[in-house]
Amino acid sequence: MTYPPSGTALREPDQPPAPPAVPAPRRGVPSEAVERLRAAATTEPGRLRIIGAALALLVVAFGAVTYLEISGRSSSADDVVTRSQPLSADAASIYRSLADADTMAASGFLAGAEEPGDVHGRYEADIKEASRLLVKAAASTDASAPSYREITTLGELLPEYTGLIERARANNRQGLPLGGAYLRYANQKMTDELLPAAERLYAAETGRLGTDSADARRWPLFSLAFGLVALAALVWMQRRTYRRTNRVFNRGLVAATAAATVVLLWLAVGHTVARAGLHGAMVHGQQSLDVLNKARISSLKARANENLTLVARGAALTPDGMRDQYETDYSTGMKALGAQLESAEELADDATGSKPVADAILTVSEWQDRHRKARATDDRGEYDSALQQVIGPEDSTGASFEKVDDALEQALGLEQGEFDAAAEDGRGALRGLPGGAAVLAVLGAVAVTAGVNRRLSEYR
């Protein structure tokens, strides 16, 4: 008898081999999640959970977008008040200090070997103020910014200018005519190099102020859109609940709707007030400041040219050789001053702001009359008499210039105060909004969850 080998199963010779087992296909995690979501959506509790989660997420997103957008607007408003406008004002002060220093240098030179102490003191104060403001501006400006290059240029040129003025003084004390040449060369360096650099610095800082103000005033469109969508979704959910349960209010949903409404109204009203304040600061404050700064600079340059007319005594002529260069520059500056004062008077909001400008306009007319008389006196060859009509303590063009300068300084102070008040109001309207929106959004999401859970408890 024969036995099969151990461990070998008997099979029919014509029976085919069994096919190998194939494992069932496995579904991916996303597919399973979709299936579960579909299954949940077929029941009312499942639909409530999905809707509640979507509403809570929408309310949180509304708060997050509002926080991000308004934080940016608030930061720009802070920059307007604490950085941009102060830097613009400092740049204008640098320009004024340099122009006034040049004017005082010419006035002191005209006085003779014994320069008046008050004139020399004012010159020294102007140079120190310009140096101080340049250091301050450099510390607040990025090294890659265009403003920094102008600050560097001014820092390099200012010692050269003061060195020329000291040489002019030294020669003037000795009665040497070379002093006048040094003074004219110093004025040329101031007019052709220092003041243009200061003007570019002022333009750059004023441009940055305009950019920061525009950024702060941009409407938060994404926040408003999210707020409207979230509010509409919450109202829809309450209407849905009412139609299915005949209950007028769901406390959680009402609380969430109230929170979203508060944030949306706070956002719309707060930003509107901020826009109005910052716009008023730019239109009624900064525009007037810009015109008044230019007017004061024009008066300083005109005064310097008036003094240099007597210093040069016909040595500097226009390119055509027909007219005195400094007298021509004086006339051009006075014409610009008149136009700028008219613009400043139109921009003044009330009698308080317009009064110093009106006083300056009247005094400019007086200054021009006295200048014509002084020029006529000089043309007759009466130099000493003309000199007194220009730099004398009373009834001189210098006295008129001082009145104009004082009036413009007063007007600048009033407009600066108006700008500060309006800009601070604009910044204050945004204060607390980012944080408040974030907190209310979180509370709204919690309220949505509580309201939906209250409905879900009815199915247990």
ABEGO torsion letter per residue (X at the ends): XBBBBBGBBBBBAABBBBBBBBBBBBBBAAAAAAAAAAAAAABAAAAAAAAAAAAAAAAAAAAAAAAAAAAAAAAAAAAAAAAAAAAAAAAAAAAAAAAAAAAAAAAAAAAEABBBAAAAAAAAAAAAAAAAAAAAAAAABBAABAAAAAAAAAAAAAAAAAAAAAAAAAAAAAGBAAAAAAAAAAAAAAAAAAAAAAAAAAAAAAAAAAAAAAAAABBBAAAAAAAAAAAAAAAAAAAAAAAAAGBABBAAAAAAAAAAAAAAAAAAAAAAAAAAAAAAAAAAAAAAAAAAAAAAAAAAAAAAAAAAAAAAGGABBBAAGABBAAAAAAAAAAAAAAAAAAAAAAABABAAAAAAAAAAAAAAAAAAAAAAAAAAAAAAGBAAAAAAAAABABGBAAAAAAAAAAAAAAAAAAAAAAAAAAAAAAAAAABGAAAAAAAAAAAAAAAAAAAAAAAAAAAX
